[in-house]
Amino acid sequence: MIQFKTIDGLLLRDMVMAGTAILEKNREAVDALNVFPVPDGDTGTNMSLTMQSATREINSKEFLRADEAANALAKGALKGARGNSGVITSQLLRGFAKALNGVEKITPVQFAEALMKGSEMAYKAVMKPKEGTILTVARVVAEDALKQVQKTPDDYDQLINVMLKSGESILKKTPDMLPALKQAGVVDSGGRGLMLIYQGYAAVLRGEDINSTDSFIEDDVQAVEDDCHDLTKDLSYTYCVSFTLNYFREDCDEHDLDSFRRRLNRIGDCVSVNGDLTEAKVHLHTDNPGFALDYGVELAEINNIVIDNLAAKKRELEKKEMPVDEESKEEIPAEPEKQYGFVAVSLGNGFSKFFQDLNVDQIVEGGQTMNPSVDDLLNAINHVNAQCVFILPNNGNVIFAANQAAELSKKEVRVIPTKNVAMGIAAAIAFQSELNADDNMQRMNEAAQHVKTAMVTYAIRDSEYNGIAIKQGDIIGLHNGQIEFSGKSVHDVVLEMMKKIITDEDELITIYYGADIQESDAQSITSEIENQYDYCDVECHNGGQPLYYYLISVE
């Protein structure tokens, strides 16, 4: 039975932290709900990393007021938003915060209204909203929450019960709204992730221990925190602190360890407390190393203390990177701002080298297995010394985040909606420096859309898609992002795909082989394709991409 009548900033923070923890514990299970049975389903990972960024922001200080805590939550989520699911989550929290402007303590009615405002903002952010997704789950929960507070305006217990019941009910219906979900035999992954967050809210309000709650959908998964040692970005804190806790006080329990973790989050970020009451390894970034050590000493003995000065390391790095005239030993003035610059998302050394050769200014690591955050993309934009910056997301799940980064940037930013690196390379080649931004946008978009792509990977589970029966471990081929082929060997699937994709009008076939393919095998299959399609030029390059054996572009 929930006794709270209102929610202040501190209670909201605890609710968010619990929701984030439960989502992280179930991250891999949410990832596994991917519609495609491919090994790069990342909805759970993207939502978890987005929420971890939100919790770091809401822990940056003690926000007593609910509106201040909600604004910090929204700010952190937007900075760390990754992938479509992460960006939508950040918009849900952004709308939630806007509705609470001027609210010191949230009543049930205000909470329900904030849920609805979040849903409305998320729908507006998506160009073509689809029902049967996280958007549907958020909207239906908000609608039912508003109906409930009209009946019991002062009762959080009834409100939370309705939210959880409503969410689970609509989540079960998502396969009936999206045929792809029904074919795959799964519910919407984003909707499941949102319900895990709400279950964390409920656990805190009910006074439940989230480590023993039955809301998990899979065994506990060890949390993974960003180590945040990127010295090219602005530092939030000066020191990196790590140490080990051993020989805990006899009266210590897991609650003390949880409290210790929360205290660390209040004085820093990148907090990780891994282990148990036998031994726990601690890591954080902070301006007050002494506080962290004092908190630790209250619980146990401290060993293996390491304190690194990140600010000093950053100064040293910047000093090394500063261009210097060797004769005068004077700093060389920065180059004047150019008209155009490029940011490209790439995963794989081979593809990164292609983009470097095409004069792309900033390459952001990411793609199929790890989508970059809005903050990652914004930081890359800000490092390009140009009036107008073009972004090549090179992944359908990164386009949304790229658009958000473009909106936040003070520069003129144009997003070319490339869905893979082959499209990105075609777009970059089409660029002409003498044209204006609008004309270049049109040229690059047309070049990217003209490319036909084939991707070959493996199935991570039994499935059926577009009438194709797929067994776990099968080799599957995707044509322009859709599964159209399945077989037992990489070689056979590649050649079958070529039969359907290549036409008499095509002129160029480019084969990029991945990290798991030997060069000799790639050259062999290239020779076969050359012999079969002798009217096309055929090129073979090392893309170095993980998980995908081949990415083939046809133009």
Secondary structure, DSSP 4 states (H G I P E B T S, - for coil): ----S-B-HHHHHHHHHHHHHHHHHTHHHHHTT-SS-STT--HHHHHHHHHHHHHHHHTSS---SHHHHHHHHHHHHHHH-BHHHHHHHHHHHHHHHHHTTT-SSB-HHHHHHHHHHHHHHHHHHSSS--TTSHHHHHHHHHHHHHHHHHH-TT-HHHHHHHHHHHHHHHHHHHHHH-HHHHHHT---HHHHHHHHHHHHHHHHHHT--TTT-TT-SSS-----------TTSPPS-SEEEEEEEES--TT--HHHHHHHHHHHHHHEEEEEEEE-SSEEEEEEEES-HHHHHHHHHTTSEEEEEEEEEHHHHHHHHHHHHS-B-TTT-PBPPPPPPEEEEEEEEE-SHHHHHHHHHTT-SEEEE-SSS-PPBHHHHHHHHHTS-EEEEEEE--STTTHHHHHHHHHH-SSEEEE----SHHHHHHHHHH--TTS-HHHHHHHHHHHHHH-EEEEEEE-SS-EEETTEEE-TT-EEEEETTEEEEEES-HHHHHHHHHHHH--TT--EEEEEE-TTS-HHHHHHHHHHHHHHTTTSEEEEEE---SS-SEEEEE-
